[in-house]
Amino acid sequence: MAITSDGTQSFGIQDSPVTINSIVYVCESMSFTYGSSRVDVNDANGEPLGSVIVPSRVEFSAALQYAAGTTVNPSVGQEMITASTDGRNNATYILTEVGDAQSSGDYAKCSVSGYEKIN
């Protein structure tokens, strides 16, 4: 039986498939980071009065299967659109890193990372 990379196998990931530059990719794995920064507030003597948590941008990393054998890597700066089945992560992300991963006898794929587009 031949293995084909046709973009139809979602493997149970809710955010799969994803779209980049009108090309649909199957998402093999995806992780999101919801970070923050802590800002401490001190009095005139340097004694702590309190802290404030400031949320940072949502960042992600993912492994994507190519839509077809001739699909090229996405480019840094392109937008990736997710459409999860539960509506939890329906968003647009900006790609900041793109890597090419090749292994014998596996689906053709690449790794991407970036951050959530705010406006």
C-alpha positions as CSV (number, residue, x, y, z in Angstrom):
1,M,0.0,0.0,0.0
2,A,1.4,3.4,-1.0
3,I,1.5,6.3,1.4
4,T,0.1,9.4,-0.1
5,S,0.3,13.0,1.2
6,D,-2.9,14.4,0.0
7,G,-3.9,16.6,2.9
8,T,-7.0,14.6,3.9
9,Q,-5.7,12.8,7.0
10,S,-6.2,15.0,10.1
11,F,-4.9,12.6,12.7
12,G,-7.3,13.9,15.3
13,I,-5.7,17.4,15.7
14,Q,-8.5,20.0,16.1
15,D,-6.5,22.8,14.4
16,S,-5.9,20.7,11.2
17,P,-5.8,21.4,8.4
18,V,-4.3,24.9,8.3
19,T,-4.0,27.3,5.3
20,I,-0.9,29.2,4.3
21,N,-0.9,31.3,1.1
22,S,-4.0,29.4,-0.1
23,I,-2.3,26.1,0.3
24,V,-3.8,23.6,2.8
25,Y,-1.4,21.7,5.1
26,V,-2.2,18.8,7.5
27,C,-1.1,19.7,11.0
28,E,0.8,16.8,12.5
29,S,1.5,18.6,15.8
30,M,0.9,22.0,17.2
31,S,1.6,23.7,20.5
32,F,0.6,27.2,21.8
33,T,2.4,29.3,24.5
34,Y,0.3,31.8,26.4
35,G,3.1,33.8,28.1
36,S,3.2,36.9,30.3
37,S,5.5,39.4,32.0
38,R,5.4,40.4,35.6
39,V,5.8,44.1,36.5
40,D,6.6,44.8,40.1
41,V,5.5,48.1,41.7
42,N,7.7,49.4,44.6
43,D,7.3,52.4,46.9
44,A,9.9,55.2,47.4
45,N,11.9,52.9,49.7
46,G,12.0,50.1,47.2
47,E,9.6,48.0,49.2
48,P,7.2,46.0,47.0
49,L,3.6,47.3,46.8
50,G,2.3,44.7,44.3
51,S,2.7,43.2,40.9
52,V,0.8,43.3,37.7
53,I,0.8,40.5,35.1
54,V,0.8,41.7,31.4
55,P,-0.1,39.0,28.9
56,S,2.3,38.6,25.9
57,R,1.5,37.5,22.4
58,V,0.3,33.9,21.8
59,E,3.2,32.0,20.2
60,F,3.0,28.6,18.4
61,S,5.1,25.9,16.8
62,A,3.8,23.2,14.5
63,A,4.8,20.4,12.2
64,L,3.0,20.5,8.9
65,Q,2.6,17.9,6.2
66,Y,2.9,19.2,2.6
67,A,-0.3,19.3,0.6
68,A,1.4,17.4,-2.3
69,G,4.8,16.3,-3.3
70,T,5.5,19.5,-5.2
71,T,4.4,21.8,-2.4
72,V,7.1,24.4,-1.5
73,N,7.9,25.5,2.1
74,P,5.9,28.5,3.3
75,S,7.9,31.7,3.7
76,V,8.6,33.8,6.8
77,G,6.1,36.6,7.1
78,Q,3.2,34.6,5.5
79,E,-0.1,34.2,7.4
80,M,-1.3,30.8,8.7
81,I,-5.0,30.4,9.3
82,T,-6.3,27.8,11.7
83,A,-9.9,26.6,11.8
84,S,-10.3,24.3,14.7
85,T,-13.4,22.0,15.0
86,D,-14.3,23.5,18.4
87,G,-13.7,27.1,17.5
88,R,-11.1,27.4,20.3
89,N,-8.1,28.4,18.1
90,N,-9.7,30.0,15.1
91,A,-7.1,32.6,14.4
92,T,-4.4,34.0,12.0
93,Y,-0.7,33.6,12.9
94,I,2.4,35.2,11.4
95,L,5.2,32.8,10.5
96,T,8.6,33.8,12.0
97,E,10.5,30.6,11.4
98,V,10.3,27.9,8.8
99,G,12.3,24.7,8.8
100,D,12.5,21.8,6.4
101,A,12.4,18.3,7.8
102,Q,13.0,15.2,5.6
103,S,13.1,11.6,6.6
104,S,13.0,8.4,4.5
105,G,9.6,6.7,4.3
106,D,7.7,9.5,6.0
107,Y,5.3,12.2,4.9
108,A,7.0,15.3,3.4
109,K,6.8,18.0,6.1
110,C,8.1,21.2,7.5
111,S,8.2,22.9,10.9
112,V,6.9,26.4,11.4
113,S,6.7,28.8,14.4
114,G,5.3,32.3,14.9
115,Y,2.9,34.5,16.8
116,E,-0.9,35.3,16.7
117,K,-1.8,38.3,14.6
118,I,-3.5,40.9,16.6
119,N,-4.8,43.3,14.0
